[in-house]
């Protein structure tokens, strides 16, 4: 065959590849989906912040307005729980366990029960309602489920068969856009979502994070979540606080994680005879307890805790019981069954723990708060790389990289020793089991109908 003919044939084939819609359709649809995640994440963040601010404004309208949470919070919890079970099933809690569970499921119908556009809408709306009612929740975990749902829907439209990779990419894009932390989004996808490095999905993850991040930057510009800090470890006491905050944070994070897993399992067994009614009453009771804790703390435990955490990272002193009160409010909000994440509240708990330890030992409050945040967050999620990367990106503090890394690793090691089962993966098992049971029940019902039809036909 002449060389010129072979070159001509290769050229024609490359032109067909370049102009073929079947080749470009999945890529274009995927890019649109990644950009959509950025826009949705920013809109979600703005709406969540407005809802939280509106709640605080309501509690300051009059001399007795501070008592409003005693009515609004339990009622809001009950409403969110009812909608989460009756209208938007599988939107309960953070959303990260649902995304992890969906990656382990092989049936597309099972995945749709955990990740769909309907559930994404419900997750956003109910998380905003929860923040408006004073729940100690965050929007970052829900953004993971929303991002994964959008990307999975995009994959179906574009004819992409890489469901596991799409879920991974959507989750990473959600974290990146929610915190404006692109590196943390990538590390989170590798360390927490997949628990391994998947070379086949790295291009999807990187592209999704870049495009969602660009969309977010176009809307709100470049910013650091907690502003700019520049504290560093300079004395022997500062380095001692690395060990103290890391170990104490890891131990407290392990207690929260183990308690949440154990409580969720017991609640599922308790609610089994009549789950809707019992979960609504449980949510109302948890809401009332959250309201009481909020009143005792002077309103500091309502919402994400962002303002309190920001103040402590700047060196402000807080009540020594803040981190305990915030942990209690977050735990109750989590087990209540309402949609909402624990990322932001956990960061606030860690900051409060570190600031309290810093005050107790006479160390720098700002540095101790930073180290406490790293140790506790790593202890809760048991993902040390995600912890120190996300904290460095959120604070812009490159002077304390080594101390933050050390505190995160100590928190992780301590947590693994006390609670070997990671929080999100432990919670995801319930969704996996429920999906498998539901599919088997549908198969048995279909088989029974087929047998009935056969008997009727004969």
ChimeraX attribute file (.defattr): number of C-alpha atoms within 10 A of each C-alpha:
attribute: neighborCount
match mode: 1-to-1
recipient: residues
	/A:1	5
	/A:2	6
	/A:3	8
	/A:4	9
	/A:5	10
	/A:6	11
	/A:7	11
	/A:8	11
	/A:9	12
	/A:10	12
	/A:11	12
	/A:12	12
	/A:13	11
	/A:14	12
	/A:15	11
	/A:16	12
	/A:17	13
	/A:18	11
	/A:19	10
	/A:20	11
	/A:21	12
	/A:22	11
	/A:23	12
	/A:24	14
	/A:25	15
	/A:26	18
	/A:27	16
	/A:28	14
	/A:29	19
	/A:30	26
	/A:31	20
	/A:32	16
	/A:33	23
	/A:34	30
	/A:35	23
	/A:36	19
	/A:37	34
	/A:38	31
	/A:39	21
	/A:40	22
	/A:41	31
	/A:42	24
	/A:43	16
	/A:44	21
	/A:45	21
	/A:46	13
	/A:47	19
	/A:48	24
	/A:49	19
	/A:50	15
	/A:51	21
	/A:52	21
	/A:53	15
	/A:54	15
	/A:55	20
	/A:56	21
	/A:57	12
	/A:58	14
	/A:59	16
	/A:60	13
	/A:61	10
	/A:62	9
	/A:63	8
	/A:64	9
	/A:65	13
	/A:66	18
	/A:67	15
	/A:68	16
	/A:69	27
	/A:70	17
	/A:71	14
	/A:72	18
	/A:73	29
	/A:74	26
	/A:75	19
	/A:76	24
	/A:77	32
	/A:78	26
	/A:79	18
	/A:80	29
	/A:81	30
	/A:82	22
	/A:83	19
	/A:84	24
	/A:85	19
	/A:86	11
	/A:87	13
	/A:88	21
	/A:89	17
	/A:90	20
	/A:91	32
	/A:92	27
	/A:93	25
	/A:94	29
	/A:95	30
	/A:96	25
	/A:97	26
	/A:98	29
	/A:99	30
	/A:100	27
	/A:101	25
	/A:102	27
	/A:103	19
	/A:104	14
	/A:105	18
	/A:106	11
	/A:107	12
	/A:108	11
	/A:109	12
	/A:110	19
	/A:111	23
	/A:112	17
	/A:113	19
	/A:114	25
	/A:115	28
	/A:116	20
	/A:117	18
	/A:118	16
	/A:119	22
	/A:120	23
	/A:121	14
	/A:122	23
	/A:123	29
	/A:124	26
	/A:125	16
	/A:126	25
	/A:127	29
	/A:128	27
	/A:129	23
	/A:130	30
	/A:131	29
	/A:132	25
	/A:133	28
	/A:134	31
	/A:135	34
	/A:136	32
	/A:137	33
	/A:138	29
	/A:139	30
	/A:140	26
	/A:141	25
	/A:142	35
	/A:143	34
	/A:144	34
	/A:145	32
	/A:146	32
	/A:147	36
	/A:148	36
	/A:149	29
	/A:150	26
	/A:151	33
	/A:152	31
	/A:153	22
	/A:154	22
	/A:155	22
	/A:156	14
	/A:157	13
	/A:158	17
	/A:159	13
	/A:160	18
	/A:161	11
	/A:162	15
	/A:163	21
	/A:164	19
	/A:165	25
	/A:166	27
	/A:167	32
	/A:168	33
	/A:169	29
	/A:170	33
	/A:171	35
	/A:172	33
	/A:173	37
	/A:174	35
	/A:175	32
	/A:176	30
	/A:177	32
	/A:178	29
	/A:179	25
	/A:180	28
	/A:181	25
	/A:182	26
	/A:183	18
	/A:184	26
	/A:185	31
	/A:186	24
	/A:187	20
	/A:188	25
	/A:189	27
	/A:190	21
	/A:191	16
	/A:192	20
	/A:193	21
	/A:194	16
	/A:195	12
	/A:196	10
	/A:197	12
	/A:198	13
	/A:199	8
	/A:200	10
	/A:201	18
	/A:202	17
	/A:203	13
	/A:204	22
	/A:205	24
	/A:206	17
	/A:207	16
	/A:208	34
	/A:209	31
	/A:210	20
	/A:211	22
	/A:212	34
	/A:213	31
	/A:214	20
	/A:215	22
	/A:216	26
	/A:217	17
	/A:218	12
	/A:219	13
	/A:220	11
	/A:221	11
	/A:222	12
	/A:223	16
	/A:224	16
	/A:225	18
	/A:226	19
	/A:227	14
	/A:228	17
	/A:229	21
	/A:230	13
	/A:231	18
	/A:232	20
	/A:233	20
	/A:234	9
	/A:235	10
	/A:236	8
	/A:237	14
	/A:238	20
	/A:239	16
	/A:240	14
	/A:241	26
	/A:242	27
	/A:243	21
	/A:244	23
	/A:245	31
	/A:246	36
	/A:247	25
	/A:248	24
	/A:249	34
	/A:250	36
	/A:251	26
	/A:252	26
	/A:253	31
	/A:254	31
	/A:255	16
	/A:256	23
	/A:257	26
	/A:258	21
	/A:259	15
	/A:260	19
	/A:261	18
	/A:262	13
	/A:263	14
	/A:264	19
	/A:265	14
	/A:266	11
	/A:267	17
	/A:268	13
	/A:269	10
	/A:270	13
	/A:271	14
	/A:272	11
	/A:273	10
	/A:274	9
	/A:275	15
	/A:276	17
	/A:277	14
	/A:278	16
	/A:279	24
	/A:280	25
	/A:281	18
	/A:282	22
	/A:283	28
	/A:284	23
	/A:285	19
	/A:286	25
	/A:287	32
	/A:288	21
	/A:289	19
	/A:290	30
	/A:291	28
	/A:292	18
	/A:293	19
	/A:294	24
	/A:295	18
	/A:296	12
	/A:297	16
	/A:298	11
	/A:299	18
	/A:300	22
	/A:301	31
	/A:302	29
	/A:303	30
	/A:304	29
	/A:305	23
	/A:306	18
	/A:307	13
	/A:308	19
	/A:309	25
	/A:310	20
	/A:311	15
	/A:312	23
	/A:313	27
	/A:314	19
	/A:315	15
	/A:316	14
	/A:317	17
	/A:318	18
	/A:319	12
	/A:320	15
	/A:321	13
	/A:322	21
	/A:323	23
	/A:324	15
	/A:325	21
	/A:326	28
	/A:327	24
	/A:328	19
	/A:329	27
	/A:330	29
	/A:331	23
	/A:332	23
	/A:333	27
	/A:334	25
	/A:335	21
	/A:336	26
	/A:337	27
	/A:338	33
	/A:339	34
	/A:340	31
	/A:341	27
	/A:342	25
	/A:343	19
	/A:344	23
	/A:345	28
	/A:346	29
	/A:347	27
	/A:348	30
	/A:349	31
	/A:350	35
	/A:351	36
	/A:352	34
	/A:353	30
	/A:354	35
	/A:355	35
	/A:356	25
	/A:357	22
	/A:358	25
	/A:359	17
	/A:360	11
	/A:361	15
	/A:362	11
	/A:363	18
	/A:364	20
	/A:365	27
	/A:366	25
	/A:367	29
	/A:368	34
	/A:369	33
	/A:370	34
	/A:371	36
	/A:372	38
	/A:373	34
	/A:374	38
	/A:375	44
	/A:376	37
	/A:377	36
	/A:378	33
	/A:379	38
	/A:380	33
	/A:381	25
	/A:382	32
	/A:383	21
	/A:384	29
	/A:385	20
	/A:386	25
	/A:387	30
	/A:388	27
	/A:389	23
	/A:390	25
	/A:391	27
	/A:392	24
	/A:393	22
	/A:394	20
	/A:395	19
	/A:396	18
	/A:397	18
	/A:398	15
	/A:399	14
	/A:400	20
	/A:401	15
	/A:402	14
	/A:403	23
	/A:404	30
	/A:405	23
	/A:406	21
	/A:407	33
	/A:408	37
	/A:409	26
	/A:410	28
	/A:411	37
	/A:412	31
	/A:413	22
	/A:414	25
	/A:415	33
	/A:416	18
	/A:417	12
	/A:418	16
	/A:419	22
	/A:420	15
	/A:421	18
	/A:422	20
	/A:423	22
	/A:424	23
	/A:425	19
	/A:426	19
	/A:427	24
	/A:428	19
	/A:429	16
	/A:430	16
	/A:431	22
	/A:432	21
	/A:433	12
	/A:434	12
	/A:435	22
	/A:436	14
	/A:437	12
	/A:438	13
	/A:439	14
	/A:440	12
	/A:441	12
	/A:442	12
	/A:443	12
	/A:444	12
	/A:445	12
	/A:446	12
	/A:447	12
	/A:448	12
	/A:449	12
	/A:450	12
	/A:451	12
	/A:452	11
	/A:453	11
	/A:454	10
	/A:455	9
	/A:456	8
	/A:457	7
	/A:458	5
